[in-house]
Amino acid sequence: MKWEKLGKIFDPTSHILPNNCLQFAQSPQALVFDDFVRIYFSTRVLDKSNGKYLSHIAFVDMCKNLCDIIRISEHTVIPLGGLGCFDEHGIFPMNVVRHDNDIFGFTCGWNRRVSVPIDTAIGLAISRDGGLTFQRFCDGPVLAASLHEPFLVGDGFVKVIGDTFHMWYIFGTCWKRYAPDMPSDRTYKIGHAVSKDGIVWVKDEARQIISDRLGAEESQALPTVIEIANAYHMFFCYRQSFDFRINIDRGYRIGHAWSEDLCHWTRDDMNPLLEGTPEEWDSDMQCYPHVFECDGNVYLLYNGNEFGRYGFGLARLEI
């Protein structure tokens, strides 16, 4: 498995984004149409009331060469949640899946806490206008904290296989303060759930399905799954749980695992190595991968330095 880096394809700082958002195009997620590809991403606006960011979902439509931009959404595709809701302070990411004549959007909603910075849960929104706008299925989440997963459920990636919805997601295992003068940091792992309708989900409760490479304090994020050559391949990103924001030796890298039965996964981080020298935009960090197929090619979207502040790039699988 060899990936060819095609470079950065979208820089949010070079375009006008909706809702006065500035910078950041995080967690790109592709939806392929007949004659173009729509890439949803999470961007940010500064909340002037407290100086913190709010995350919104926008999109860019690109020609199928994945070089030429057709348009950028003039509005965010879904408003943030109401007062006290699980997605009151941001949505990041949103995974989109075609189902019957609709498009399901599985959102990761963020809400701020007092003792720790945030909590997350997974919601469902549905588009009936071709993915231009999404309406919440309900104000509450479809997957959230539970008995053995008490916090930080998010990053859902959904794939319909046969008559079953499969979701790979992350769940928190702990919050920990590593230095007295620093905020708490979290650790999370990848889990799995199934559903018959995309609404009612059954978790493999608190079962970590991807082994650790960095030890117990490895954080794993944003799984994405594709079938290649009669096996399922998962790409995700991983990092140390603290001192990862500036220390490039502890920041996000892209990981890989494969499975033949969707239950047992073998980790093999050598396969997602991206060919080509590091570029200015991804030299320190590679994160938030999304893999998809378009016109016979398999592509990998991913973010670079500073968690996608300056956009996302593309790699192509060489078969």
C-alpha positions as a Markdown table, in Angstrom:
| # | Residue | x | y | z |
|---|---|---|---|---|
| 1 | Met | 0.0 | 0.0 | 0.0 |
| 2 | Lys | 1.7 | 3.2 | -1.2 |
| 3 | Trp | 0.2 | 6.7 | -1.0 |
| 4 | Glu | 1.3 | 9.5 | -3.3 |
| 5 | Lys | 1.0 | 13.0 | -1.7 |
| 6 | Leu | -0.7 | 15.4 | -4.0 |
| 7 | Gly | -0.2 | 18.5 | -1.8 |
| 8 | Lys | -2.6 | 20.9 | -0.1 |
| 9 | Ile | -5.8 | 21.4 | -2.1 |
| 10 | Phe | -7.7 | 23.9 | 0.1 |
| 11 | Asp | -6.5 | 26.8 | 2.2 |
| 12 | Pro | -9.3 | 28.5 | 4.2 |
| 13 | Thr | -7.2 | 31.7 | 4.7 |
| 14 | Ser | -7.4 | 32.3 | 1.0 |
| 15 | His | -11.2 | 32.3 | 0.8 |
| 16 | Ile | -14.2 | 34.0 | 2.3 |
| 17 | Leu | -15.9 | 31.6 | 4.6 |
| 18 | Pro | -19.5 | 31.7 | 5.9 |
| 19 | Asn | -20.6 | 33.0 | 9.3 |
| 20 | Asn | -17.5 | 35.2 | 9.5 |
| 21 | Cys | -15.4 | 32.1 | 10.1 |
| 22 | Leu | -11.6 | 32.6 | 9.8 |
| 23 | Gln | -9.0 | 30.0 | 9.2 |
| 24 | Phe | -9.4 | 26.3 | 10.0 |
| 25 | Ala | -10.8 | 23.7 | 7.6 |
| 26 | Gln | -10.7 | 20.6 | 9.9 |
| 27 | Ser | -11.7 | 17.1 | 9.4 |
| 28 | Pro | -12.5 | 17.1 | 5.6 |
| 29 | Gln | -15.2 | 14.6 | 4.7 |
| 30 | Ala | -16.1 | 13.8 | 1.1 |
| 31 | Leu | -19.4 | 13.2 | -0.6 |
| 32 | Val | -19.1 | 12.2 | -4.3 |
| 33 | Phe | -21.6 | 13.4 | -6.8 |
| 34 | Asp | -21.9 | 12.6 | -10.5 |
| 35 | Asp | -19.7 | 15.5 | -11.7 |
| 36 | Phe | -18.1 | 17.0 | -8.6 |
| 37 | Val | -17.0 | 16.2 | -5.1 |
| 38 | Arg | -18.3 | 18.1 | -2.0 |
| 39 | Ile | -15.9 | 18.2 | 0.9 |
| 40 | Tyr | -17.4 | 19.2 | 4.3 |
| 41 | Phe | -15.1 | 20.7 | 6.9 |
| 42 | Ser | -15.2 | 22.3 | 10.3 |
| 43 | Thr | -14.2 | 26.0 | 10.5 |
| 44 | Arg | -14.2 | 28.4 | 13.4 |
| 45 | Val | -15.4 | 31.8 | 14.5 |
| 46 | Leu | -14.3 | 33.7 | 17.6 |
| 47 | Asp | -16.9 | 34.1 | 20.2 |
| 48 | Lys | -16.4 | 37.7 | 21.3 |
| 49 | Ser | -18.2 | 37.2 | 24.5 |
| 50 | Asn | -15.4 | 35.0 | 25.9 |
| 51 | Gly | -12.6 | 34.8 | 23.4 |
| 52 | Lys | -13.2 | 31.2 | 22.6 |
| 53 | Tyr | -13.9 | 29.5 | 19.3 |
| 54 | Leu | -17.2 | 28.1 | 18.0 |
| 55 | Ser | -16.9 | 25.4 | 15.3 |
| 56 | His | -19.3 | 25.4 | 12.3 |
| 57 | Ile | -19.7 | 23.1 | 9.3 |
| 58 | Ala | -19.2 | 24.4 | 5.8 |
| 59 | Phe | -18.2 | 22.8 | 2.4 |
| 60 | Val | -16.2 | 23.3 | -0.7 |
| 61 | Asp | -17.3 | 21.8 | -4.1 |
| 62 | Met | -14.4 | 20.7 | -6.3 |
| 63 | Cys | -14.1 | 19.3 | -9.7 |
| 64 | Lys | -13.3 | 15.6 | -9.8 |
| 65 | Asn | -9.7 | 16.4 | -10.5 |
| 66 | Leu | -9.7 | 17.6 | -6.9 |
| 67 | Cys | -7.7 | 20.6 | -7.9 |
| 68 | Asp | -10.3 | 23.2 | -9.2 |
| 69 | Ile | -12.7 | 24.8 | -6.8 |
| 70 | Ile | -16.3 | 25.3 | -8.1 |
| 71 | Arg | -17.7 | 27.1 | -5.1 |
| 72 | Ile | -17.6 | 27.5 | -1.3 |
| 73 | Ser | -20.9 | 27.3 | 0.7 |
| 74 | Glu | -22.3 | 30.7 | 1.4 |
| 75 | His | -23.7 | 29.6 | 4.7 |
| 76 | Thr | -22.9 | 26.9 | 7.3 |
| 77 | Val | -25.0 | 23.8 | 6.7 |
| 78 | Ile | -26.4 | 23.4 | 10.2 |
| 79 | Pro | -26.8 | 25.8 | 13.1 |
| 80 | Leu | -25.3 | 25.1 | 16.5 |
| 81 | Gly | -27.4 | 23.6 | 19.2 |
| 82 | Gly | -29.5 | 25.6 | 21.6 |
| 83 | Leu | -28.8 | 26.6 | 25.1 |
| 84 | Gly | -27.5 | 23.6 | 27.1 |
| 85 | Cys | -27.5 | 21.2 | 24.2 |
| 86 | Phe | -24.7 | 18.8 | 23.5 |
| 87 | Asp | -23.6 | 20.8 | 20.4 |
| 88 | Glu | -24.1 | 24.3 | 21.8 |
| 89 | His | -20.4 | 25.3 | 21.3 |
| 90 | Gly | -19.4 | 23.6 | 18.1 |
| 91 | Ile | -19.7 | 20.8 | 15.6 |
| 92 | Phe | -16.5 | 19.0 | 14.6 |
| 93 | Pro | -16.5 | 16.8 | 12.7 |
| 94 | Met | -19.5 | 15.8 | 10.6 |
| 95 | Asn | -19.5 | 12.5 | 8.7 |
| 96 | Val | -21.9 | 12.3 | 5.7 |
| 97 | Val | -23.5 | 9.1 | 4.4 |
| 98 | Arg | -26.1 | 8.5 | 1.7 |
| 99 | His | -29.1 | 6.5 | 2.9 |
| 100 | Asp | -32.1 | 5.9 | 0.6 |
| 101 | Asn | -32.9 | 9.3 | -0.9 |
| 102 | Asp | -31.5 | 11.3 | 2.0 |
| 103 | Ile | -28.1 | 12.2 | 3.3 |
| 104 | Phe | -27.4 | 11.5 | 6.9 |
| 105 | Gly | -24.9 | 13.7 | 8.7 |
| 106 | Phe | -23.4 | 12.3 | 11.9 |
| 107 | Thr | -22.2 | 15.3 | 13.9 |
| 108 | Cys | -19.8 | 15.5 | 16.8 |
| 109 | Gly | -21.2 | 18.2 | 19.1 |
| 110 | Trp | -19.1 | 20.1 | 21.6 |
| 111 | Asn | -20.2 | 21.7 | 24.8 |
| 112 | Arg | -18.0 | 23.5 | 27.4 |
| 113 | Arg | -17.6 | 22.3 | 31.0 |
| 114 | Val | -16.3 | 23.9 | 34.2 |
| 115 | Ser | -13.9 | 21.3 | 35.7 |
| 116 | Val | -12.7 | 20.2 | 32.2 |
| 117 | Pro | -12.7 | 22.1 | 29.0 |
| 118 | Ile | -15.3 | 20.2 | 27.0 |
| 119 | Asp | -17.5 | 17.2 | 26.5 |
| 120 | Thr | -18.7 | 15.6 | 23.2 |
| 121 | Ala | -21.5 | 13.4 | 21.8 |
| 122 | Ile | -22.7 | 12.3 | 18.4 |
| 123 | Gly | -25.9 | 13.6 | 16.8 |
| 124 | Leu | -27.8 | 12.9 | 13.7 |
| 125 | Ala | -28.9 | 15.5 | 11.1 |
| 126 | Ile | -30.6 | 14.7 | 7.8 |
| 127 | Ser | -30.4 | 16.6 | 4.5 |
| 128 | Arg | -33.2 | 16.3 | 1.9 |
| 129 | Asp | -31.8 | 19.0 | -0.5 |
| 130 | Gly | -28.7 | 17.3 | -1.7 |
| 131 | Gly | -26.5 | 18.1 | 1.2 |
| 132 | Leu | -26.8 | 21.9 | 1.1 |
| 133 | Thr | -28.5 | 22.1 | 4.5 |
| 134 | Phe | -29.1 | 19.6 | 7.4 |
| 135 | Gln | -31.9 | 19.5 | 9.9 |
| 136 | Arg | -31.5 | 17.8 | 13.3 |
| 137 | Phe | -33.3 | 14.5 | 13.8 |
| 138 | Cys | -33.6 | 15.6 | 17.4 |
| 139 | Asp | -31.9 | 18.0 | 19.9 |
| 140 | Gly | -30.3 | 15.2 | 21.7 |
| 141 | Pro | -27.5 | 12.9 | 20.6 |
| 142 | Val | -27.8 | 9.4 | 19.2 |
| 143 | Leu | -24.6 | 8.2 | 20.8 |
| 144 | Ala | -23.3 | 9.7 | 24.0 |
| 145 | Ala | -21.7 | 8.9 | 27.4 |
| 146 | Ser | -23.0 | 5.7 | 29.0 |
| 147 | Leu | -22.3 | 3.3 | 31.9 |
| 148 | His | -18.8 | 2.3 | 30.8 |
| 149 | Glu | -18.0 | 5.2 | 28.6 |
| 150 | Pro | -18.6 | 8.2 | 30.9 |
| 151 | Phe | -17.5 | 11.1 | 28.6 |
| 152 | Leu | -16.1 | 12.2 | 25.3 |
| 153 | Val | -18.0 | 10.1 | 22.8 |
| 154 | Gly | -17.4 | 11.6 | 19.3 |
| 155 | Asp | -15.8 | 11.4 | 15.9 |
| 156 | Gly | -18.3 | 9.0 | 14.5 |
| 157 | Phe | -17.6 | 7.5 | 11.0 |
| 158 | Val | -20.6 | 5.5 | 9.6 |
| 159 | Lys | -20.6 | 2.9 | 6.9 |
| 160 | Val | -23.6 | 0.8 | 5.8 |
| 161 | Ile | -22.6 | -2.8 | 5.1 |
| 162 | Gly | -25.4 | -5.1 | 4.0 |
| 163 | Asp | -28.4 | -4.0 | 6.1 |
| 164 | Thr | -26.4 | -2.8 | 9.1 |
| 165 | Phe | -25.1 | 0.6 | 10.0 |
| 166 | His | -21.6 | 0.4 | 11.5 |
| 167 | Met | -20.1 | 3.3 | 13.4 |
| 168 | Trp | -16.5 | 3.6 | 14.5 |
| 169 | Tyr | -16.1 | 6.4 | 17.1 |
| 170 | Ile | -14.0 | 7.5 | 20.0 |
| 171 | Phe | -14.7 | 7.3 | 23.7 |
| 172 | Gly | -12.8 | 8.9 | 26.6 |
| 173 | Thr | -11.0 | 6.8 | 29.1 |
| 174 | Cys | -9.8 | 9.5 | 31.5 |
| 175 | Trp | -9.1 | 13.2 | 32.1 |
| 176 | Lys | -5.8 | 14.0 | 33.8 |
| 177 | Arg | -4.0 | 17.1 | 34.9 |
| 178 | Tyr | -0.3 | 16.6 | 33.9 |
| 179 | Ala | 1.0 | 19.9 | 35.4 |
| 180 | Pro | -0.5 | 22.1 | 38.2 |
| 181 | Asp | -0.7 | 25.2 | 36.1 |
| 182 | Met | -2.2 | 23.5 | 33.0 |
| 183 | Pro | -5.7 | 22.5 | 32.1 |
| 184 | Ser | -6.6 | 18.8 | 32.1 |
| 185 | Asp | -6.0 | 16.7 | 29.0 |
| 186 | Arg | -8.0 | 13.8 | 27.8 |
| 187 | Thr | -7.3 | 10.3 | 26.5 |
| 188 | Tyr | -9.6 | 8.5 | 24.1 |
| 189 | Lys | -9.7 | 5.3 | 22.2 |
| 190 | Ile | -11.6 | 3.9 | 19.1 |
| 191 | Gly | -14.8 | 1.9 | 19.6 |
| 192 | His | -17.5 | 0.3 | 17.5 |
| 193 | Ala | -21.4 | 0.3 | 17.5 |
| 194 | Val | -24.1 | -1.1 | 15.2 |
| 195 | Ser | -27.6 | 0.0 | 14.2 |
| 196 | Lys | -30.4 | -1.1 | 11.9 |
| 197 | Asp | -31.6 | 2.5 | 11.2 |
| 198 | Gly | -28.8 | 4.9 | 12.0 |
| 199 | Ile | -30.8 | 6.1 | 15.0 |
| 200 | Val | -30.8 | 3.4 | 17.7 |
| 201 | Trp | -27.2 | 2.2 | 18.3 |
| 202 | Val | -25.8 | -0.7 | 20.3 |
| 203 | Lys | -22.2 | -0.2 | 21.4 |
| 204 | Asp | -19.4 | -2.8 | 21.9 |
| 205 | Glu | -19.4 | -1.1 | 25.3 |
| 206 | Ala | -15.9 | 0.2 | 26.4 |
| 207 | Arg | -14.1 | -2.2 | 24.0 |
| 208 | Gln | -11.0 | -0.6 | 22.6 |
| 209 | Ile | -10.7 | -2.2 | 19.1 |
| 210 | Ile | -7.3 | -0.7 | 18.0 |
| 211 | Ser | -4.2 | -1.5 | 20.0 |
| 212 | Asp | -1.9 | 1.2 | 21.4 |
| 213 | Arg | 1.4 | 2.0 | 19.8 |
| 214 | Leu | 2.5 | 4.7 | 22.3 |
| 215 | Gly | 1.2 | 3.1 | 25.5 |
| 216 | Ala | -1.9 | 3.6 | 27.6 |
| 217 | Glu | -1.8 | 7.3 | 27.2 |
| 218 | Glu | -2.1 | 7.2 | 23.4 |
| 219 | Ser | -5.1 | 9.1 | 22.1 |
| 220 | Gln | -6.7 | 7.8 | 18.9 |
| 221 | Ala | -9.1 | 10.0 | 16.9 |
| 222 | Leu | -11.2 | 10.2 | 13.8 |
| 223 | Pro | -11.4 | 6.7 | 12.3 |
| 224 | Thr | -12.4 | 6.2 | 8.7 |
| 225 | Val | -12.9 | 2.8 | 7.0 |
| 226 | Ile | -12.8 | 1.6 | 3.4 |
| 227 | Glu | -12.8 | -1.9 | 1.8 |
| 228 | Ile | -9.8 | -2.6 | -0.4 |
| 229 | Ala | -8.8 | -6.1 | -1.8 |
| 230 | Asn | -11.3 | -8.1 | 0.3 |
| 231 | Ala | -10.2 | -6.5 | 3.6 |
| 232 | Tyr | -11.4 | -3.5 | 5.6 |
| 233 | His | -8.8 | -0.8 | 6.2 |
| 234 | Met | -9.1 | 1.8 | 9.0 |
| 235 | Phe | -7.1 | 5.1 | 9.0 |
| 236 | Phe | -7.1 | 7.3 | 12.1 |
| 237 | Cys | -4.7 | 9.7 | 13.8 |
| 238 | Tyr | -3.0 | 9.2 | 17.1 |
| 239 | Arg | -0.8 | 11.2 | 19.5 |
| 240 | Gln | 0.4 | 11.5 | 23.1 |
| 241 | Ser | -2.3 | 12.7 | 25.5 |
| 242 | Phe | -0.3 | 15.7 | 26.7 |
| 243 | Asp | 2.3 | 18.2 | 25.4 |
| 244 | Phe | 1.1 | 17.5 | 21.9 |
| 245 | Arg | 0.0 | 21.0 | 20.8 |
| 246 | Ile | 3.5 | 22.4 | 20.3 |
| 247 | Asn | 5.9 | 19.5 | 20.7 |
| 248 | Ile | 6.0 | 18.0 | 17.2 |
| 249 | Asp | 7.4 | 14.7 | 18.5 |
| 250 | Arg | 4.2 | 14.1 | 20.5 |
| 251 | Gly | 1.7 | 15.5 | 17.9 |
| 252 | Tyr | -0.7 | 13.7 | 15.6 |
| 253 | Arg | 0.3 | 11.2 | 13.0 |
| 254 | Ile | -1.8 | 9.0 | 10.8 |
| 255 | Gly | -2.2 | 5.3 | 11.8 |
| 256 | His | -3.7 | 2.3 | 10.1 |
| 257 | Ala | -5.2 | -1.1 | 10.9 |
| 258 | Trp | -6.9 | -3.8 | 8.9 |
| 259 | Ser | -9.6 | -6.4 | 9.5 |
| 260 | Glu | -11.3 | -9.2 | 7.6 |
| 261 | Asp | -14.4 | -9.5 | 9.8 |
| 262 | Leu | -14.9 | -5.9 | 11.2 |
| 263 | Cys | -14.3 | -7.3 | 14.7 |
| 264 | His | -10.6 | -8.0 | 15.0 |
| 265 | Trp | -8.2 | -5.4 | 13.8 |
| 266 | Thr | -4.5 | -5.7 | 13.2 |
| 267 | Arg | -2.5 | -2.5 | 13.6 |
| 268 | Asp | 0.0 | -1.7 | 10.9 |
| 269 | Asp | 1.2 | 1.9 | 10.9 |
| 270 | Met | 3.7 | 1.4 | 8.2 |
| 271 | Asn | 1.1 | 1.3 | 5.4 |
| 272 | Pro | -0.3 | 4.8 | 5.6 |
| 273 | Leu | 3.2 | 6.4 | 5.2 |
| 274 | Leu | 2.7 | 9.3 | 2.7 |
| 275 | Glu | 5.3 | 9.4 | 0.0 |
| 276 | Gly | 7.1 | 12.7 | -0.6 |
| 277 | Thr | 9.0 | 15.1 | 1.5 |
| 278 | Pro | 7.2 | 17.1 | 4.2 |
| 279 | Glu | 5.8 | 20.4 | 3.0 |
| 280 | Glu | 5.5 | 23.6 | 5.0 |
| 281 | Trp | 1.8 | 22.9 | 5.8 |
| 282 | Asp | 2.2 | 19.3 | 7.1 |
| 283 | Ser | 5.8 | 19.1 | 8.3 |
| 284 | Asp | 4.9 | 19.0 | 12.0 |
| 285 | Met | 1.5 | 17.3 | 12.1 |
| 286 | Gln | -0.7 | 15.0 | 10.0 |
| 287 | Cys | -4.2 | 14.4 | 11.4 |
| 288 | Tyr | -7.9 | 14.0 | 10.8 |
| 289 | Pro | -7.8 | 11.5 | 7.8 |
| 290 | His | -10.8 | 10.7 | 5.6 |
| 291 | Val | -10.6 | 8.0 | 2.9 |
| 292 | Phe | -13.0 | 7.7 | 0.0 |
| 293 | Glu | -13.3 | 6.4 | -3.5 |
| 294 | Cys | -13.9 | 8.5 | -6.6 |
| 295 | Asp | -13.9 | 7.3 | -10.3 |
| 296 | Gly | -11.8 | 4.2 | -9.5 |
| 297 | Asn | -9.2 | 6.0 | -7.3 |
| 298 | Val | -8.9 | 5.8 | -3.6 |
| 299 | Tyr | -8.0 | 9.1 | -1.9 |
| 300 | Leu | -7.0 | 10.2 | 1.5 |
| 301 | Leu | -7.9 | 13.7 | 2.8 |
| 302 | Tyr | -6.0 | 14.9 | 5.8 |
| 303 | Asn | -5.1 | 18.0 | 7.8 |
| 304 | Gly | -1.6 | 19.4 | 8.5 |
| 305 | Asn | 0.0 | 21.6 | 11.1 |
| 306 | Glu | -1.9 | 23.3 | 13.9 |
| 307 | Phe | -4.9 | 20.9 | 13.6 |
| 308 | Gly | -5.9 | 22.1 | 10.1 |
| 309 | Arg | -5.6 | 25.9 | 10.7 |
| 310 | Tyr | -4.3 | 26.3 | 7.1 |
| 311 | Gly | -6.5 | 23.7 | 5.4 |
| 312 | Phe | -6.3 | 20.2 | 4.1 |
| 313 | Gly | -4.4 | 18.1 | 1.5 |
| 314 | Leu | -4.8 | 15.0 | -0.5 |
| 315 | Ala | -3.0 | 11.7 | -1.2 |
| 316 | Arg | -3.8 | 9.0 | -3.7 |
| 317 | Leu | -3.4 | 5.3 | -3.3 |
| 318 | Glu | -1.3 | 3.6 | -5.9 |
| 319 | Ile | -2.8 | 0.2 | -6.7 |
